[in-house]
């Protein structure tokens, strides 16, 4: 039995003669480590405090996006050293367009991984959506807008069907989506029929999704300025709101530094893209989707429920979260994003074919989410993981092609990068649990 000590009388307290103070009610362990909010450290000690807290987070396994950002820097440096064309305006522009299709699919995978689940059907769903669009628009003469909406709706509905069997019936997600991979690939072949490949007109709206460039210089620089100003405004207003209610907030100095880094990246990208054909519409669409879904994950009750569900299903259920509805909606969103990605891929290659959605598309979409920093174990990740992961995969593919390296070697290297990402995630979680943060 532990005996409390009455500091006033210098002896043991009997708990009945004198009311205990807060220190007696909630004693702090002697070796307890106090977790200090980095924004408080910055406010009190300047950036020295911020760097101290950053180092502590690294040691405790809270790595964030640091590994993948370092990886991208190394990959770009190596390929630029090997071939100066790697960071040329044309290659960077081509890379930015390549991100859109598989990147869209990977965004949907991020939501599924946040639940701690998997979806193996997104490749087939993307191919089916492309086939649906092509058949309706080209073969049946349905207006493009309606055909696009029908293709997107097919992905959302079939994704919701996967979610229903998983969340309501109790079939494991792996089995449900594996069945979907096979079934929807077969349906795609059925929809395309004996023609096999359906070409999309060069002057169509769908083709323009990846073929159109904003050639005016002001377009790229304007988007960069808008992104920078929007980021600063969002950070500033959030800091002021938090300060008004008395909770830790980022100081203006840190917000300015973050904004400066973003401005450097966006304006440099705008400058390089303007050196070629200008700002690709595909990149604008992809980044816009990321911004919207990032807001959904971080700033809405729905996003918090998704993350809570990935952390602990039972805890989420006891907190009153409708587990079935959230799971169905997430798989529906994954299906929608797969369909969107399929449309973007069909736009880039100019056709829908029997090979759509096959090959290594599924593996690349999953790998991009994981490499970008989304945990396979659920409850941790960001939609920006899709962008970072696709930058890694796309950069490796682009660099290897420039160097004339065989596809077999590219696959092996991408597989090694994926394994490294999962190992880092596993070690990071173990380290955080040891530090009392997991």
C-alpha positions in Angstrom: 0.0 0.0 0.0 1.2 3.5 -0.8 1.1 6.1 1.9 0.5 9.7 1.0 2.5 12.3 2.8 0.8 15.4 4.2 3.3 18.2 3.3 1.8 20.6 5.9 2.2 18.4 8.9 5.2 16.5 7.7 3.6 13.1 8.4 1.3 10.6 6.8 -2.2 11.9 6.0 -5.2 9.9 7.2 -7.3 11.3 4.3 -10.0 12.5 6.8 -8.6 15.5 8.7 -7.3 17.6 5.9 -8.4 17.9 2.2 -5.7 16.8 -0.2 -4.4 19.3 -2.7 -4.1 18.7 -6.4 -0.5 17.3 -6.0 -1.9 14.7 -3.5 -4.8 13.7 -5.8 -2.7 13.3 -9.0 0.9 12.7 -8.0 3.4 12.9 -10.9 5.7 10.0 -11.3 9.3 10.8 -10.5 10.7 9.7 -13.9 7.7 10.9 -16.0 8.6 12.6 -19.2 6.6 15.8 -20.0 5.6 16.1 -23.6 6.0 19.7 -24.6 4.1 21.1 -27.5 6.7 22.3 -30.1 4.7 25.5 -30.7 5.1 26.4 -27.0 8.8 25.8 -27.2 9.1 28.0 -30.3 7.2 30.8 -28.5 9.4 30.5 -25.4 12.8 29.7 -26.8 12.6 30.6 -30.5 13.7 28.2 -33.1 16.2 26.6 -30.8 13.3 25.2 -28.9 11.6 24.1 -32.1 14.7 22.2 -33.2 15.0 20.6 -29.8 11.5 19.3 -30.0 12.0 18.2 -33.6 15.1 16.2 -32.6 13.1 14.6 -29.8 10.3 13.6 -32.2 12.9 12.0 -34.5 14.4 10.0 -31.7 11.0 8.9 -30.5 10.1 7.5 -34.0 7.7 10.3 -35.1 9.4 10.7 -38.4 6.5 12.2 -40.4 7.3 12.8 -44.1 11.1 13.3 -43.4 12.2 9.9 -44.9 10.4 10.3 -48.1 11.4 13.9 -48.6 15.0 13.0 -48.1 14.6 10.0 -50.4 13.2 12.3 -53.2 16.1 14.6 -52.8 18.6 11.8 -53.1 16.8 10.2 -56.1 16.7 13.6 -57.9 20.3 14.3 -57.1 21.6 10.9 -58.4 19.6 11.0 -61.6 20.5 14.6 -62.3 24.1 13.6 -61.8 23.8 10.7 -64.2 21.7 12.6 -66.8 21.3 16.3 -66.9 18.0 15.9 -68.8 16.3 14.5 -65.6 15.4 18.0 -64.2 14.8 19.5 -67.6 11.5 21.4 -68.0 10.1 18.7 -70.4 10.9 15.8 -68.1 9.4 17.5 -65.1 6.3 18.5 -67.1 5.9 14.9 -68.2 6.4 13.7 -64.6 3.7 16.1 -63.3 1.2 14.7 -65.9 2.1 11.1 -65.0 1.2 11.8 -61.3 -2.4 12.4 -62.1 -3.8 9.0 -63.0 -2.1 6.6 -60.6 -2.0 9.4 -58.0 -5.8 9.8 -58.0 -6.1 6.0 -57.3 -3.5 6.2 -54.6 -5.5 9.0 -52.8 -8.4 6.6 -52.5 -6.0 3.9 -51.2 -4.9 6.4 -48.5 -8.4 6.6 -47.1 -8.7 2.8 -47.0 -5.3 2.4 -45.3 -6.3 5.0 -42.7 -9.0 2.4 -41.7 -6.2 -0.2 -41.5 -7.7 -2.1 -44.4 -6.8 -2.8 -48.1 -8.5 -2.5 -51.5 -7.3 -4.7 -54.3 -10.0 -3.8 -56.7 -9.0 -0.2 -57.6 -7.0 -1.2 -60.7 -10.0 -3.1 -62.2 -12.4 -0.3 -61.2 -10.2 2.2 -63.0 -10.2 0.1 -66.2 -13.9 -0.4 -66.0 -14.6 3.3 -65.6 -12.4 4.1 -68.6 -14.2 1.5 -70.7 -17.6 2.8 -69.5 -16.7 6.3 -70.6 -15.4 5.3 -74.0 -18.3 3.0 -74.8 -20.9 5.5 -73.8 -19.3 8.5 -75.5 -17.7 7.0 -78.6 -19.9 4.0 -79.4 -23.2 5.2 -78.1 -22.9 8.9 -78.7 -23.7 9.9 -75.1 -22.5 13.5 -74.3 -19.0 13.6 -72.7 -20.2 15.1 -69.5 -22.9 12.5 -68.9 -20.4 9.7 -69.8 -17.9 11.0 -67.3 -20.5 11.2 -64.6 -21.6 7.6 -65.4 -18.0 6.4 -65.2 -17.5 8.1 -61.8 -20.8 6.8 -60.5 -19.9 3.3 -61.5 -16.7 3.5 -59.4 -18.5 4.9 -56.4 -21.4 2.4 -56.5 -19.1 -0.6 -56.9 -16.8 0.7 -54.2 -19.8 1.0 -51.8 -20.8 -2.6 -52.7 -17.3 -3.7 -51.5 -17.8 -1.7 -48.3 -21.3 -3.3 -47.8 -20.0 -6.8 -47.9 -17.1 -5.9 -45.7 -18.8 -3.7 -43.1 -22.3 -5.2 -43.0 -21.8 -8.9 -44.0 -18.4 -9.3 -42.4 -16.5 -10.7 -45.3 -12.8 -9.8 -45.0 -11.8 -6.7 -47.1 -9.0 -8.7 -48.7 -11.4 -11.3 -50.0 -14.1 -8.9 -51.1 -11.8 -6.6 -53.1 -9.9 -9.6 -54.5 -13.2 -10.8 -55.9 -13.8 -7.3 -57.2 -10.4 -7.3 -58.9 -11.4 -10.4 -60.9 -15.1 -9.6 -61.5 -14.7 -6.0 -62.6 -11.8 -6.9 -64.9 -14.1 -9.4 -66.5 -16.9 -6.9 -66.8 -14.5 -4.4 -68.4 -13.7 -7.0 -71.1 -17.4 -7.6 -71.6 -18.1 -3.9 -71.9 -15.4 -3.3 -74.5 -16.5 -6.3 -76.5 -14.6 -7.6 -79.5 -13.2 -4.2 -80.4 -10.7 -4.4 -77.6 -9.5 -0.8 -77.9 -11.6 2.4 -78.2 -9.8 5.6 -79.1 -10.8 8.9 -77.6 -11.0 11.9 -79.9 -8.0 14.3 -79.6 -10.3 17.4 -79.5 -12.5 16.0 -76.7 -12.9 17.4 -73.2 -11.6 14.1 -71.7 -8.4 14.3 -73.8 -7.8 17.8 -72.7 -7.6 16.7 -69.1 -4.0 15.7 -69.6 -3.2 17.4 -73.0 -4.1 21.0 -72.1 -1.5 23.4 -70.8 -1.9 26.9 -69.5 0.7 28.5 -71.6 0.5 32.0 -70.2 3.3 32.7 -67.8 0.9 34.3 -65.4 -1.0 31.1 -65.0 1.7 29.1 -63.3 3.0 32.0 -61.3 -0.6 32.9 -60.4 -1.4 29.4 -59.1 1.9 29.5 -57.1 1.0 32.8 -55.6 -2.5 31.7 -54.8 -1.3 28.5 -53.1 1.3 30.4 -51.1 -1.2 33.1 -50.0 -3.9 30.5 -49.2 -1.4 28.5 -47.1 -0.3 31.6 -45.1 -3.9 32.7 -44.6 -5.1 29.3 -43.4 -2.1 29.0 -41.0 -2.5 32.5 -39.7 -6.2 32.3 -39.0 -5.8 28.9 -37.4 -3.1 30.3 -35.1 -5.2 33.3 -34.2 -8.2 31.0 -33.5 -6.2 28.7 -31.2 -4.6 31.6 -29.4 -8.1 33.2 -28.8 -9.2 30.0 -26.9 -5.9 29.7 -25.0 -4.4 26.6 -26.7 -0.9 26.3 -28.2 -0.6 28.0 -31.5 2.2 28.5 -34.1 4.0 31.8 -33.8 4.1 34.2 -36.7 7.8 33.6 -37.3 7.3 29.8 -37.9 4.3 30.5 -40.2 6.4 32.9 -42.2 9.2 30.3 -42.5 6.8 27.6 -43.6 5.2 29.9 -46.1 8.7 30.9 -47.4 9.6 27.3 -48.0 6.3 26.6 -49.8 6.8 29.7 -51.9 10.3 28.6 -52.9 9.0 25.2 -54.0 5.9 26.5 -55.9 7.6 29.3 -57.7 10.5 27.2 -58.7 8.1 24.6 -60.1 6.2 27.3 -61.9 9.4 28.7 -63.5 10.5 25.2 -64.7 7.1 24.4 -66.1 6.9 27.7 -68.0 10.2 26.8 -69.6 8.4 24.1 -71.5 4.7 24.4 -72.4 3.3 25.9 -69.2 1.2 24.6 -66.4 -0.5 21.3 -67.1 -4.2 21.1 -66.4 -3.7 17.5 -65.1 -1.4 18.8 -62.3 -3.9 21.5 -61.3 -6.7 18.9 -61.0 -4.6 16.6 -59.0 -3.4 19.2 -56.5 -6.9 20.6 -56.2 -8.2 17.1 -55.3 -5.4 16.8 -52.7 -6.2 20.1 -51.1 -10.0 19.3 -50.9 -9.5 15.8 -49.4 -6.7 17.0 -47.1 -9.3 19.5 -45.7 -11.8 16.6 -45.3 -9.3 14.4 -43.4 -7.9 17.1 -41.1 -10.7 19.6 -40.6 -14.0 17.7 -40.7 -15.8 15.4 -38.3 -15.8 12.7 -41.0 -12.1 12.7 -41.4 -11.6 12.4 -37.6 -13.9 9.5 -37.6 -12.0 7.7 -40.3 -8.7 8.2 -38.4 -10.3 7.1 -35.1 -11.7 4.0 -36.7 -8.2 3.1 -38.0 -6.8 3.6 -34.5 -9.3 1.4 -32.7 -12.5 0.0 -34.0 -13.9 -0.8 -30.6 -13.0 2.6 -29.1 -14.6 4.3 -32.1 -17.8 2.2 -31.7 -18.0 3.1 -28.0 -17.5 6.8 -28.9 -20.7 6.6 -31.0 -19.2 6.4 -34.5 -21.3 4.6 -37.0 -18.6 2.1 -38.0 -20.6 0.5 -40.8 -21.5 3.8 -42.5 -17.9 5.1 -42.3 -16.4 1.9 -43.8 -18.9 1.8 -46.7 -18.3 5.5 -47.4 -14.5 5.1 -47.5 -14.7 2.2 -49.9 -17.1 4.2 -52.0 -14.7 7.1 -52.0 -11.9 4.7 -53.0 -14.0 3.4 -55.9 -14.7 7.0 -57.0 -11.1 8.0 -56.9 -10.2 4.8 -58.8 -12.7 5.7 -61.5 -11.3 9.3 -61.6 -7.8 7.9 -62.0 -8.9 5.6 -64.8 -10.4 8.5 -66.7 -7.1 10.5 -66.3 -5.1 7.5 -67.5 -7.4 7.0 -70.5 -7.0 10.7 -71.3 -3.2 10.5 -71.2 -2.9 7.4 -73.5 -5.9 8.5 -75.7 -7.9 5.3 -75.4 -9.6 2.6 -73.3 -8.3 -0.9 -73.9 -8.4 -4.4 -72.4 -5.1 -3.7 -70.7 -6.5 -0.8 -68.7 -6.2 -1.2 -65.0 -4.0 -4.2 -65.3 -0.2 -4.6 -65.0 1.5 -2.9 -62.1 -1.1 -0.1 -61.7 -2.6 -1.6 -58.5 0.8 -2.2 -56.9 2.0 1.3 -57.8 -1.1 2.9 -56.3 -0.7 1.0 -53.0 3.1 1.5 -53.0 2.7 5.3 -53.5 0.5 5.6 -50.5 2.8 3.6 -48.3 6.0 5.1 -49.5 4.5 8.5 -49.0 4.1 7.9 -45.3 0.6 6.4 -44.8 0.8 3.5 -42.3 -0.3 0.0 -43.3 -1.5 -0.4 -39.7 -4.2 2.3 -39.9 -4.9 5.6 -38.1 -1.9 7.5 -39.4 -1.3 9.1 -42.8 -2.1 12.0 -45.1 -3.6 12.4 -48.6 -0.3 14.2 -49.5 1.3 10.7 -49.1 -0.1 10.0 -52.6 1.8 12.9 -54.1 5.1 12.2 -52.3 4.9 8.4 -53.0 4.1 9.0 -56.7 7.0 11.5 -56.9 9.3 8.7 -55.7 7.9 6.0 -58.1 7.6 8.4 -61.0 11.1 9.7 -60.5 12.6 6.2 -60.4 10.7 5.3 -63.6 11.6 8.5 -65.4 15.2 8.4 -64.4 15.6 4.7 -65.3 14.1 5.3 -68.7 16.5 8.1 -69.3 19.4 5.8 -68.4 18.0 3.0 -70.5 17.5 0.6 -67.6 15.2 -2.4 -68.2 11.8 -2.5 -66.7 12.7 -5.5 -64.6 15.3 -3.5 -62.8 12.8 -0.7 -62.2 10.4 -3.1 -60.6 13.0 -4.5 -58.3 14.1 -1.1 -57.2 10.6 0.1 -56.6 9.9 -3.1 -54.6 13.0 -2.4 -52.5 11.8 1.2 -51.8 8.4 -0.1 -50.8 10.0 -2.6 -48.4 12.1 0.1 -46.9 9.0 2.3 -46.4 7.2 -0.5 -44.6 10.2 -1.3 -42.4 10.6 2.4 -41.4 6.9 2.5 -40.6 7.1 -0.7 -38.4 10.3 0.5 -36.6 8.8 4.0 -36.1 5.7 2.5 -34.5 7.7 0.3 -32.2 9.9 3.2 -31.2 6.9 5.4 -30.5 5.4 2.6 -28.3 8.7 2.4 -26.4 8.7 6.1 -25.9 5.1 6.1 -24.7 3.7 7.8 -27.8 2.3 4.9 -29.8 
